């Protein structure tokens, strides 16, 4: 979860730079918004890691790109997730971030936008309901959904967009199962989700969709309170009843975050991961020959082309990183995508190796806010990628148009992944 989906500090005026171009002065952060970086940000990260690993952009936002710095930052309580601090910092920057902060502000107190002690309390309550057993119980259902999506794609023709056919609909369908959203409501929920996915493109429409979705969720919570079922909302309602410290508004925000946090991120892991395999036929052949590799393969796919490229923090207390002083109130982007290719941490980091040992990537974060839904995201990716590889032996990239990436440097997402089988 990030509080914003645009880069605050990357609005400099510097033109595109070649990754190896070390000419200074220039705002390295601005390079991340260029079309070249959208296609492949990793050479730009390499340049930042070696040239300016703790980088202050033209408008005062910090960019951290080294594994060691980001790993430490993720556990450093002087770097805050607090919603109000974040809103103040975004408003101070103005522009897109000011508008986006309206959305952050709308969301109530929830684990992703709080610091201790509230964070631990909210997270514990969600943890109690969102158990490993509940996730594992979804395996057969996920397999059924994946098989249906692949059947439909194969029937539709020899070429398909794998994002639209499998990667995007899967997490949404799984979330609906998990939360017990009635089948007749799913098209409406899906349309709200697709509007959240375009947050930075149309803030007003997104805000309207968020309001309608919150109202819908509030109704669902009332219904489950009166008539509990076997779903995650009923489990969260039961948790609230056991522990009177969870307010109604916190319950609503927790449901909101749990349903939305895994939607785009999981789709990105499945899409980027499948693309990485298709571009590395030797690794794809390895996985075909030994499907038991799928677990370590998913970890490597998450490292190699990181779905959530960066997350944001706000400085709560001055601190030093890499010899630079970060001041209270300043925003900090932690570039997980850059850390996952750091040669100080990973041998031969630009190589895809499905059996990579000691793969301590940061794709799901680290420290107190590490991803609560990691096991669910991994399970969906294992089943989706494993099934595509098993069922479609001729799967390959469709010839023709170059691949397009969405213009969001914080979430790495293909606009489409055309494949044939
Ligand atoms: C591939 C898919 C996913 C990726 C790459 C991902 C990534 C992340 C990252 C990097 C964080 C840390 C954010 C921070 O430190 O500020 C995070 C937190 C979180 N994720 Fe995920 N996530 C994924 C899927 C999911 C799913 C499926 C769910 C829920 C069903 C989920 C729920 C959450 C929640 C609730 C948090 C906030 C935890 C906290 O603040 O304590 N995520 N995720």
Boltz pocket constraint, residues with backbone or C-beta under 6 A from the ligand:
constraints:
  - pocket:
      binder: B
      contacts: [[A, 1], [A, 2], [A, 81], [A, 111], [A, 112], [A, 113], [A, 123], [A, 257], [A, 258], [A, 259], [A, 261], [A, 262], [A, 263], [A, 265], [A, 266], [A, 267], [A, 269], [A, 307], [A, 308], [A, 311], [A, 312], [A, 336], [A, 362], [A, 363], [A, 364], [A, 365], [A, 366], [A, 368], [A, 369], [A, 370], [A, 371], [A, 372], [A, 373], [A, 374], [A, 376], [A, 377]]
      max_distance: 6.0
